[in-house]
Amino acid sequence: MPVRASIDPLEWENRFFAVNSAIVHFDERAPRLTPEALAGWSRVQAKVAASDTVRLDALQQLGFQLVEGEVDLALPVGNPADAGADVAVEADIAPLRELAAQAFAMSRFRAPWY
C-alpha cells in the first residue's frame, strides 16, 4: 500500500530544540510519501493506530521504526468556582521547567530524540 501524506514541520519543537523535525499527516489526496521527500528532515513522526498494520508495514518499508508508543487517557474533572490558579511570571520559569521535567520524564521530549 502506498503511503499518501503531507509532511509538515513541527515549528515549536524545531525552534525550542533547534532540530529539523516534521510530522506526517495522512491524506489519500496527498502525494505519495517517498524516501526523497523524507530525506530533508532529521526526524519525522507519524501517529498510527496499533491496529493499522497495513499502514505500519508501509511506513516500515520507508524506513520508519517504532521508537515510542502513545496512549490517550481521559479524566473527568469538575468545574470548581475558584480553580486557585495564578498567572505565571518570568521568575516562575525555572521551577516550572523542573516540575515539567519530573512530570514528563517519559515523554517524547527527551533524549535521544530531543
N, CA, C and O of each residue as an XYZ file, in Angstrom:
456
protein
N       0.840     -1.177      0.000
C       0.000      0.000      0.000
C       0.886      1.241      0.000
O       1.729      1.382      0.885
N       0.726      2.123     -0.941
C       1.496      3.370     -0.902
C       0.977      4.271      0.221
O      -0.221      4.315      0.501
N       1.891      4.974      0.844
C       1.515      5.924      1.891
C       1.338      7.287      1.240
O       2.261      7.801      0.608
N       0.175      7.865      1.389
C      -0.086      9.207      0.863
C      -0.233     10.139      2.052
O      -1.079      9.941      2.924
N       0.619     11.168      2.064
C       0.623     12.057      3.222
C       1.357     13.345      2.908
O       2.183     13.413      1.998
N       1.031     14.362      3.687
C       1.813     15.599      3.641
C       2.824     15.539      4.783
O       2.627     14.823      5.765
N       3.889     16.286      4.642
C       4.902     16.388      5.691
C       4.921     17.841      6.143
O       5.184     18.747      5.353
N       4.643     18.049      7.413
C       4.584     19.405      7.949
C       5.622     19.581      9.048
O       5.768     18.709      9.906
N       6.340     20.690      9.034
C       7.348     20.921     10.075
C       6.697     21.071     11.444
O       5.587     21.589     11.566
N       7.400     20.613     12.459
C       6.970     20.808     13.841
C       7.625     22.100     14.325
O       8.691     22.083     14.941
N       6.968     23.208     14.035
C       7.556     24.535     14.245
C       8.045     24.761     15.671
O       9.181     25.187     15.882
N       7.194     24.477     16.641
C       7.580     24.743     18.024
C       8.786     23.906     18.431
O       9.754     24.438     18.976
N       8.736     22.598     18.170
C       9.848     21.719     18.526
C      11.133     22.152     17.825
O      12.205     22.151     18.430
N      11.023     22.519     16.556
C      12.209     22.924     15.802
C      12.845     24.172     16.396
O      14.069     24.255     16.497
N      12.037     25.133     16.784
C      12.589     26.355     17.391
C      13.144     26.074     18.787
O      14.263     26.473     19.106
N      12.366     25.394     19.606
C      12.747     25.194     21.004
C      13.961     24.284     21.146
O      14.853     24.559     21.949
N      14.001     23.191     20.363
C      15.078     22.216     20.484
C      16.159     22.379     19.420
O      17.140     21.635     19.422
N      15.998     23.328     18.523
C      16.957     23.563     17.432
C      17.192     22.282     16.630
O      18.329     21.870     16.403
N      16.085     21.665     16.209
C      16.146     20.448     15.390
C      15.379     20.697     14.094
O      14.808     21.767     13.888
N      15.378     19.696     13.235
C      14.684     19.783     11.951
C      13.728     18.596     11.859
O      14.016     17.607     11.184
N      12.584     18.703     12.547
C      11.668     17.573     12.602
C      10.317     17.926     11.987
O       9.957     19.095     11.845
N       9.589     16.880     11.631
C       8.302     17.062     10.959
C       7.347     15.958     11.383
O       7.734     14.982     12.026
N       6.090     16.140     11.004
C       5.068     15.134     11.265
C       4.371     14.797      9.949
O       4.181     15.659      9.091
N       4.001     13.550      9.809
C       3.278     13.075      8.636
C       1.782     13.181      8.925
O       1.310     12.717      9.963
N       1.047     13.789      8.007
C      -0.418     13.831      8.089
C      -0.967     13.022      6.915
O      -0.830     13.413      5.755
N      -1.583     11.903      7.233
C      -2.089     11.002      6.203
C      -3.289     11.610      5.491
O      -4.194     12.163      6.116
N      -3.274     11.493      4.174
C      -4.352     12.052      3.349
C      -4.295     11.354      1.995
O      -3.299     11.460      1.279
N      -5.350     10.651      1.651
C      -5.368      9.899      0.390
C      -5.268     10.798     -0.838
O      -4.963     10.314     -1.928
N      -5.521     12.102     -0.682
C      -5.397     13.039     -1.804
C      -3.989     13.626     -1.911
O      -3.668     14.309     -2.884
N      -3.160     13.360     -0.916
C      -1.796     13.907     -0.892
C      -0.883     13.084     -1.796
O      -1.241     11.977     -2.199
N       0.288     13.616     -2.112
C       1.239     12.847     -2.912
C       1.735     11.620     -2.155
O       1.624     11.530     -0.933
N       2.273     10.703     -2.902
C       2.852      9.503     -2.316
C       4.082      9.896     -1.497
O       4.905     10.694     -1.945
N       4.197      9.337     -0.314
C       5.348      9.591      0.549
C       6.539      8.797      0.023
O       6.433      7.592     -0.205
N       7.663      9.464     -0.168
C       8.849      8.817     -0.738
C      10.062      9.058      0.150
O      10.068      9.991      0.953
N      11.089      8.223      0.012
C      12.332      8.471      0.753
C      12.921      9.846      0.435
O      13.506     10.487      1.308
N      12.771     10.293     -0.795
C      13.298     11.606     -1.181
C      12.583     12.731     -0.422
O      13.213     13.707     -0.015
N      11.274     12.591     -0.237
C      10.515     13.610      0.492
C      10.901     13.643      1.969
O      10.816     14.686      2.617
N      11.322     12.501      2.491
C      11.700     12.406      3.902
C      13.147     12.813      4.150
O      13.517     13.133      5.280
N      13.958     12.803      3.114
C      15.408     12.986      3.267
C      15.808     14.332      3.855
O      16.869     14.433      4.470
N      15.003     15.354      3.688
C      15.366     16.677      4.181
C      15.148     16.884      5.667
O      15.444     17.960      6.186
N      14.643     15.890      6.355
C      14.317     16.021      7.773
C      15.235     15.157      8.623
O      15.598     14.053      8.217
N      15.615     15.648      9.797
C      16.440     14.836     10.699
C      15.598     13.790     11.413
O      16.105     12.733     11.787
N      14.318     14.077     11.604
C      13.391     13.093     12.167
C      11.981     13.437     11.721
O      11.615     14.605     11.587
N      11.199     12.386     11.493
C       9.811     12.559     11.067
C       8.957     11.623     11.906
O       9.280     10.444     12.047
N       7.881     12.137     12.458
C       6.998     11.291     13.253
C       5.685     11.048     12.519
O       5.219     11.871     11.731
N       5.117      9.899     12.807
C       3.812      9.538     12.262
C       3.033      8.860     13.376
O       3.558      7.975     14.052
N       1.806      9.261     13.568
C       0.967      8.644     14.592
C       0.011      7.689     13.899
O      -0.802      8.087     13.065
N       0.129      6.416     14.267
C      -0.635      5.362     13.611
C      -1.220      4.454     14.682
O      -0.534      4.101     15.641
N      -2.471      4.080     14.526
C      -3.096      3.142     15.457
C      -2.398      1.792     15.365
O      -2.022      1.356     14.276
N      -2.227      1.137     16.490
C      -1.572     -0.170     16.514
C      -2.316     -1.184     15.655
O      -1.711     -2.131     15.154
N      -3.605     -0.999     15.481
C      -4.403     -1.927     14.678
C      -4.249     -1.702     13.175
O      -4.690     -2.534     12.381
N      -3.639     -0.607     12.779
C      -3.479     -0.282     11.351
C      -2.179     -0.894     10.827
O      -1.233     -0.186     10.484
N      -2.160     -2.219     10.777
C      -0.928     -2.926     10.420
C      -0.502     -2.696      8.974
O       0.690     -2.738      8.669
N      -1.444     -2.459      8.094
C      -1.092     -2.200      6.691
C      -0.279     -0.912      6.592
O       0.756     -0.872      5.927
N      -0.751      0.131      7.253
C      -0.027      1.410      7.229
C       1.315      1.282      7.960
O       2.317      1.840      7.514
N       1.337      0.559      9.067
C       2.595      0.351      9.792
C       3.625     -0.355      8.911
O       4.795      0.029      8.887
N       3.191     -1.377      8.196
C       4.100     -2.089      7.289
C       4.617     -1.161      6.191
O       5.802     -1.185      5.859
N       3.728     -0.350      5.634
C       4.133      0.570      4.563
C       5.142      1.591      5.082
O       6.100      1.919      4.382
N       4.941      2.093      6.288
C       5.891      3.047      6.866
C       7.235      2.388      7.145
O       8.283      3.003      6.946
N       7.210      1.139      7.607
C       8.476      0.428      7.833
C       9.248      0.263      6.531
O      10.477      0.331      6.528
N       8.549      0.049      5.441
C       9.227     -0.064      4.151
C       9.885      1.249      3.744
O      10.819      1.252      2.943
N       9.404      2.364      4.289
C      10.008      3.670      4.020
C      11.123      4.000      5.015
O      11.730      5.068      4.937
N      11.391      3.085      5.946
C      12.469      3.301      6.907
C      12.026      3.738      8.285
O      12.863      3.934      9.165
N      10.721      3.896      8.496
C      10.238      4.263      9.828
C      10.440      3.091     10.774
O      10.392      1.930     10.370
N      10.668      3.417     12.044
C      10.749      2.386     13.064
C      10.046      2.878     14.325
O      10.007      4.076     14.607
N       9.497      1.939     15.071
C       8.802      2.284     16.299
C       9.820      2.745     17.332
O      10.766      2.024     17.650
N       9.621      3.940     17.848
C      10.509      4.432     18.897
C       9.753      4.682     20.190
O      10.362      4.793     21.254
N       8.447      4.771     20.109
C       7.688      5.085     21.306
C       6.214      4.849     21.058
O       5.719      5.071     19.953
N       5.528      4.408     22.063
C       4.089      4.241     21.972
C       3.383      5.399     22.647
O       4.002      6.178     23.373
N       2.110      5.510     22.410
C       1.321      6.594     22.994
C      -0.044      6.054     23.370
O      -0.621      5.236     22.654
N      -0.549      6.513     24.484
C      -1.869      6.118     24.945
C      -2.669      7.385     25.201
O      -2.155      8.336     25.791
N      -3.906      7.406     24.769
C      -4.789      8.533     25.068
C      -5.616      8.186     26.298
O      -6.321      7.177     26.314
N      -5.529      9.015     27.316
C      -6.286      8.818     28.547
C      -7.223     10.004     28.749
O      -6.928     11.117     28.313
N      -8.342      9.764     29.405
C      -9.286     10.839     29.700
C      -9.610     10.817     31.185
O      -9.743      9.750     31.784
N      -9.735     11.988     31.769
C     -10.061     12.112     33.182
C     -11.140     13.176     33.328
O     -10.911     14.338     32.991
N     -12.309     12.796     33.827
C     -13.344     13.812     34.009
C     -12.948     14.749     35.152
O     -12.434     14.305     36.179
N     -13.188     16.015     34.968
C     -12.881     16.989     36.014
C     -14.129     17.805     36.309
O     -14.999     17.982     35.456
N     -14.190     18.288     37.518
C     -15.325     19.115     37.909
C     -15.126     20.541     37.438
O     -14.166     20.849     36.731
N     -16.032     21.395     37.831
C     -15.962     22.799     37.465
C     -15.986     23.628     38.749
O     -17.014     24.211     39.092
N     -14.844     23.682     39.465
C     -14.849     24.420     40.733
C     -15.047     25.916     40.495
O     -14.633     26.458     39.470
N     -15.681     26.561     41.453
C     -15.914     28.002     41.333
C     -14.598     28.773     41.288
O     -14.472     29.750     40.549
N     -13.617     28.332     42.082
C     -12.312     29.002     42.104
C     -11.238     27.951     41.889
O     -10.978     27.136     42.774
N     -10.620     27.965     40.733
C      -9.584     26.979     40.422
C      -8.306     27.239     41.203
O      -7.453     26.355     41.279
N      -8.146     28.413     41.780
C      -6.951     28.722     42.560
C      -5.719     28.882     41.702
O      -4.605     28.656     42.176
N      -5.889     29.262     40.466
C      -4.756     29.399     39.554
C      -4.199     30.814     39.610
O      -4.932     31.785     39.803
N      -2.882     30.906     39.435
C      -2.202     32.196     39.353
C      -1.509     32.294     38.007
O      -1.093     31.280     37.447
N      -1.382     33.490     37.488
C      -0.659     33.714     36.241
C       0.837     33.623     36.536
O       1.337     34.270     37.456
N       1.548     32.812     35.744
C       2.994     32.662     35.933
C       3.715     33.918     35.462
O       3.273     34.611     34.545
N       4.840     34.185     36.121
C       5.700     35.309     35.740
C       7.078     34.756     35.423
O       7.338     33.570     35.624
N       7.958     35.610     34.930
C       9.283     35.161     34.494
C      10.035     34.401     35.590
O      10.744     33.441     35.292
N       9.893     34.810     36.826
C      10.587     34.132     37.931
C      10.107     32.696     38.119
O      10.786     31.901     38.769
N       8.958     32.357     37.566
C       8.408     31.007     37.699
C       8.952     30.029     36.658
O       8.704     28.828     36.764
N       9.677     30.509     35.667
C      10.107     29.647     34.560
C      10.979     28.495     35.042
O      10.698     27.343     34.713
N      12.022     28.769     35.807
C      12.930     27.697     36.256
C      12.201     26.640     37.087
O      12.346     25.452     36.799
N      11.421     27.022     38.107
C      10.708     25.978     38.851
C       9.698     25.210     37.997
O       9.511     24.009     38.191
N       9.048     25.894     37.053
C       8.098     25.202     36.179
C       8.804     24.209     35.267
O       8.288     23.120     35.018
N       9.985     24.579     34.765
C      10.757     23.631     33.942
C      11.120     22.391     34.747
O      11.028     21.273     34.240
N      11.530     22.579     35.996
C      11.881     21.444     36.848
C      10.664     20.553     37.085
O      10.762     19.330     36.997
N       9.535     21.155     37.380
C       8.309     20.371     37.571
C       7.926     19.622     36.296
O       7.541     18.454     36.356
N       8.028     20.279     35.155
C       7.696     19.629     33.880
C       8.652     18.483     33.588
O       8.230     17.441     33.085
N       9.938     18.661     33.897
C      10.918     17.594     33.658
C      10.575     16.356     34.474
O      10.745     15.232     34.003
N      10.096     16.560     35.690
C       9.715     15.427     36.537
C       8.395     14.813     36.077
O       8.243     13.592     36.066
N       7.456     15.653     35.703
C       6.130     15.165     35.318
C       6.148     14.434     33.983
O       5.380     13.494     33.778
N       7.017     14.859     33.077
C       7.038     14.290     31.734
C       8.351     13.577     31.442
O       8.866     13.649     30.326
N       8.888     12.895     32.434
C      10.174     12.209     32.267
C      10.118     11.152     31.172
O      11.151     10.807     30.598
N       8.948     10.639     30.876
C       8.833      9.599     29.854
C       8.193     10.122     28.575
O       7.678      9.330     27.785
N       8.211     11.418     28.350
C       7.601     11.965     27.141
C       8.548     11.846     25.955
O       9.699     11.437     26.110
N       8.062     12.203     24.773
C       8.913     12.168     23.583
C       9.926     13.294     23.586
O      10.860     13.282     22.784
N       9.764     14.273     24.476
C      10.693     15.403     24.536
C      11.861     15.077     25.458
O      12.112     15.799     26.423
N      12.568     14.006     25.169
C      13.720     13.601     25.970
C      14.752     12.974     25.052
O      14.475     12.688     23.888
N      15.942     12.764     25.588
C      16.996     12.088     24.824
C      16.516     10.679     24.475
O      15.791     10.085     25.273
N      16.871     10.139     23.362
C      17.825     10.661     22.381
C      17.186     11.535     21.309
O      17.882     12.010     20.412
N      15.866     11.758     21.382
C      15.203     12.497     20.306
C      15.347     13.998     20.463
O      15.491     14.714     19.473
N      15.309     14.486     21.704
C      15.437     15.925     21.946
C      16.416     16.158     23.069
O      16.673     17.305     23.437
